Amino acid sequence: MNTDSGFNSKNDKVIYDITKFTHLDYPNHLAAIFWFSGCNMRCDYCYNKDIVFAKSGNYTFEDALDFLRSRVNLLEGVVLSGGEATLHQLQPFCQAIKALGFLIKLDTNGTNPQMMQKLLEAKLIDYIALDYKAPADKFEQITHSRKYREFSQTLDLLMASDVKFEVRTTLHADLLDEHDINSIIKDLHSRGYEQPYFIQDFRETQNNIGDLKQAKKNFDKSLLLEAKNIIWR
Ligand code: SF4
């Protein structure tokens, strides 16, 4: 195994799991997914509980790169997901991935604008999926973190860059109502965001953090503001 890449945490097993193949998670590309251990949020609807609470993972950066070396010309891209990938030292890892010729998609909750700025400046990321968890006044309730300001900074950075990105919200109708989603739509509009805004319905799993069941409240889509770019998943 090559151990000569100079990563700060090269011996740390920061990657919880590797999905070796997906054609769903990186738009229009065949990709692998690296699931990073740990998260700085505790969203009640999160179904990746084991990953979020993991103190470490099962693979080092070098293990992941070894895997990618075996997939050159077979896969086009890599999705960095989690957990929250930006809690880890991503820059040198992304440089090594790019050197192997892969595209990189980052799934993020947007709470590390400093790292995002560095990744954008170095043009290390090709596509970003940014979670817009909730409007400012509900952000802490939904995520159990006080990170709206950081999230907002990240969104500003993405708006000012030329990187391709999407914004997405997980909707559990007992947690977010039509007024909340309209607040997000208005905010995105005021920032000039015109790309697709994905709203994905909560799907009940046995292992979500808040032990949530399907929502009891109805969500009335007809009460949403007119927005051409909303896509329901
Ligand atoms: S859904 Fe929330 S808790 Fe789960 S990985 Fe994403 S940001 Fe972390």
Boltz pocket constraint, residues with backbone or C-beta under 6 A from the ligand:
constraints:
  - pocket:
      binder: B
      contacts: [[A, 39], [A, 40], [A, 41], [A, 42], [A, 43], [A, 45], [A, 46], [A, 47], [A, 48], [A, 52], [A, 82], [A, 83], [A, 84], [A, 109]]
      max_distance: 6.0
